[in-house]
Structures are given as C-alpha cells and as structure tokens.
Amino acid sequence: MTHYSVAEAKNGLSGLIDKAMAGEEVVITRHGKPVVELRQAASPKPDRAARAAADARLIAGRKAMKPINITSVELLNLMYESDEP
C-alpha cells in the first residue's frame, strides 16, 4: 500500500489513477492520516434479462417500421438537390 499526501495526489492524480487501475493500493493522506483510497472501479456485469428485454424492444421497433422505398443513392441525390439555391 502506497501513501501520498493531498499535495502529491493533486500534482500527480493521473499517475495515481494509473497505479490504482494496475491493482496497486493507493492511499491519500491529509496531515499524515489516511483519508482516501483509490482503487479500480468494479465493472458491473450486464443483467442478462435486462439486456434481452432491451434487444427485444429494439427488434420489435425495427419490425414495426414501414419500409422506405428509396435507395441510399436516391436519398443522397435528393439531399444535394435540396441544397441548391
């Protein structure tokens, strides 16, 4: 466990963050007493049920869309034609 003063942390925060992300225990002290610990944030695991529900909503929304009977080339041509004065 490595200790750094508030002043050291202020001047080298990005380096301390890198150390914490590498798994090092970083402690910031004020007047010699530990006040803050830096550590890598735990990545939340995606909830499979929530992910499946979101996927289902997206798929249902896509299926509900009416088809557009125009090609991308035709759409671009229309866009460029509308910009002309």
PyMOL commands that set and color helices and strands:
alter all, ss='L'
color gray80, all
select helices_A, chain A and resi 6-11+13-21+48-64+72-82
alter helices_A, ss='H'
color red, helices_A
select strands_A, chain A and resi 2-5+26-30+33-38
alter strands_A, ss='S'
color yellow, strands_A
deselect
rebuild
show_as cartoon
